[in-house]
Amino acid sequence: MSNSSSTHSYATALSTPLCDLLGCKYPIIQTAMGYVAHPELVAATCNAGGFGFLAAVTIPPAEVEAAILATAALTKERFGVNFHMFTPGADIVAEAIIKHKDKVAAVSYGRGPNPELIAKFKEHGIALVPTVGKTQHAIKAVKMGADAIVVQGGEGGGHTGSAPTSIIVPQTVDAVDVPVIAAGGFKDGRGLVAALAYGAVGIAMGTRFLMTTDCPVAEISKARYVEVNDTDDIAVSYALDGMPLRLIHNELLDKLEGRGKLSALVFAMINGWQCRKITGMSILDLMKSALVFRKDGLSATQTIMSANAPVLYTKTWVDGKPDDGALPSGQIAAAIDKLQSCEEVILDIMAEADERLAALR
Ligand SMILES: Cc1cc2nc3c(=O)[nH]c(=O)nc-3n(C[C@H](O)[C@H](O)[C@H](O)COP(=O)(O)O)c2cc1C
């Protein structure tokens, strides 16, 4: 991995307000992915001229500062941190971010934004870039202080909504007065130019960055993503954590989807117990977080099922057991047939976007 930014230059249309806000060379964000967007991936993205978010949600709060420093040891560029503002320990994470604001330029988050923490980040000049899956949520996030919004269409990986990127991006651009970044289904320069044409200031990608040689997870699991070539094999399921989650279908999902409610609950409770070891959360912490999900209208079963996720992601990313673990993915995985380095991904996108812009003139 190179640790200096590339020196290519592209059409001025491709240097957008996103580059000014985050201090990156290209309008390309690597989004947070639990267990995946760790220091190596974030640094590789930033060194290639993009902007990476470190996924702190799956790092115990007391270890987030070390993860920030580990990232900073691999890149001179500033990067972002993604975390839940509602979970116990959020104040510890916020403190680490603010302490290292020379390294951390932005925070991203989803559910449960905390007005006090938002005010603190503003005071310290850290940009607030939440991700939403609905235009109404974007409007609310801007009212609460967001400086830019990542809006994710339903084709995106992980938890996702139902509105396609082609509808939700222009709708959100029209509804808010801050820069909008398009997410869900991007991998190339054609997508970047399309997003700019919709009025967005850049693209944010998860799956494409997961499918890189820089991504520090089990190779055997990444190979499963390369094998998939039909978008129908990457569908939304509620079976894992009770919320709409886009995943590659595998043996585990077939089993989970075939279970009755009681069996799913027992499975979730066993995983909830194991989850304590992975996340460092106590049972009380887990219950407090679950209450926030409940406020968002989720059922008790769904909140207990959310404990499945960490255990099943660890099987995929750490243990290298893609049949036994969860494989969250955007549909775009079906259109990606090889792993590349972050630098290759980003420079290919920029070169192709430049060509498309020239061809449109
Ligand atoms: C493997 C994987 C893990 C993810 N984990 C998270 C997460 O922990 N937190 C989060 O906010 N989004 C998560 N996401 C969603 C991404 O941050 C991003 O919004 C999404 O991948 C964009 O769509 P794309 O996959 O089509 O690029 C995840 C996505 C993937 C593919």
The ligand as an SDF file (V2000), in Angstrom:
LIG
                    3D

 31 33  0  0  0  0  0  0  0  0999 V2000
  -20.2630   -5.3320    4.4750 C   0  0  0  0  0  0  0  0  0  0  0  0
  -21.0500   -4.0940    4.7900 C   0  0  0  0  0  0  0  0  0  0  0  0
  -21.1320   -3.6760    6.1020 C   0  0  0  0  0  0  0  0  0  0  0  0
  -21.8100   -2.5030    6.4190 C   0  0  0  0  0  0  0  0  0  0  0  0
  -21.8230   -2.0850    7.7160 N   0  0  0  0  0  0  0  0  0  0  0  0
  -22.3580   -0.8810    8.0040 C   0  0  0  0  0  0  0  0  0  0  0  0
  -22.2580   -0.3570    9.3210 C   0  0  0  0  0  0  0  0  0  0  0  0
  -21.6880   -0.9830   10.2240 O   0  0  0  0  0  0  0  0  0  0  0  0
  -22.8020    0.8620    9.5850 N   0  0  0  0  0  0  0  0  0  0  0  0
  -23.4230    1.5790    8.5860 C   0  0  0  0  0  0  0  0  0  0  0  0
  -23.8870    2.6890    8.8500 O   0  0  0  0  0  0  0  0  0  0  0  0
  -23.5320    1.1080    7.3170 N   0  0  0  0  0  0  0  0  0  0  0  0
  -23.0110   -0.0980    7.0200 C   0  0  0  0  0  0  0  0  0  0  0  0
  -23.0730   -0.5600    5.7280 N   0  0  0  0  0  0  0  0  0  0  0  0
  -23.6560    0.2970    4.6690 C   0  0  0  0  0  0  0  0  0  0  0  0
  -22.5370    1.0900    3.9830 C   0  0  0  0  0  0  0  0  0  0  0  0
  -21.9320    1.9660    4.8970 O   0  0  0  0  0  0  0  0  0  0  0  0
  -23.0130    1.8890    2.7560 C   0  0  0  0  0  0  0  0  0  0  0  0
  -23.9760    2.8300    3.1510 O   0  0  0  0  0  0  0  0  0  0  0  0
  -23.5290    1.0060    1.6430 C   0  0  0  0  0  0  0  0  0  0  0  0
  -22.6790   -0.1020    1.4890 O   0  0  0  0  0  0  0  0  0  0  0  0
  -23.6030    1.7800    0.3290 C   0  0  0  0  0  0  0  0  0  0  0  0
  -24.0920    0.9880   -0.7060 O   0  0  0  0  0  0  0  0  0  0  0  0
  -23.1560    0.0900   -1.6990 P   0  0  0  0  0  0  0  0  0  0  0  0
  -22.8490   -1.1260   -0.9260 O   0  0  0  0  0  0  0  0  0  0  0  0
  -24.0160   -0.1560   -2.8760 O   0  0  0  0  0  0  0  0  0  0  0  0
  -21.9280    0.8840   -2.0240 O   0  0  0  0  0  0  0  0  0  0  0  0
  -22.4410   -1.7530    5.3900 C   0  0  0  0  0  0  0  0  0  0  0  0
  -22.3600   -2.2080    4.0700 C   0  0  0  0  0  0  0  0  0  0  0  0
  -21.6690   -3.3510    3.7570 C   0  0  0  0  0  0  0  0  0  0  0  0
  -21.5750   -3.8020    2.3090 C   0  0  0  0  0  0  0  0  0  0  0  0
  1  2  1  0
  2  3  1  0
  2 30  2  0
  3  4  2  0
  4  5  1  0
  4 28  1  0
  5  6  2  0
  6  7  1  0
  6 13  1  0
  7  8  2  0
  7  9  1  0
  9 10  1  0
 10 11  2  0
 10 12  1  0
 12 13  2  0
 13 14  1  0
 14 15  1  0
 14 28  1  0
 15 16  1  0
 16 17  1  0
 16 18  1  0
 18 19  1  0
 18 20  1  0
 20 21  1  0
 20 22  1  0
 22 23  1  0
 23 24  1  0
 24 25  2  0
 24 26  1  0
 24 27  1  0
 28 29  2  0
 29 30  1  0
 30 31  1  0
M  END
$$$$
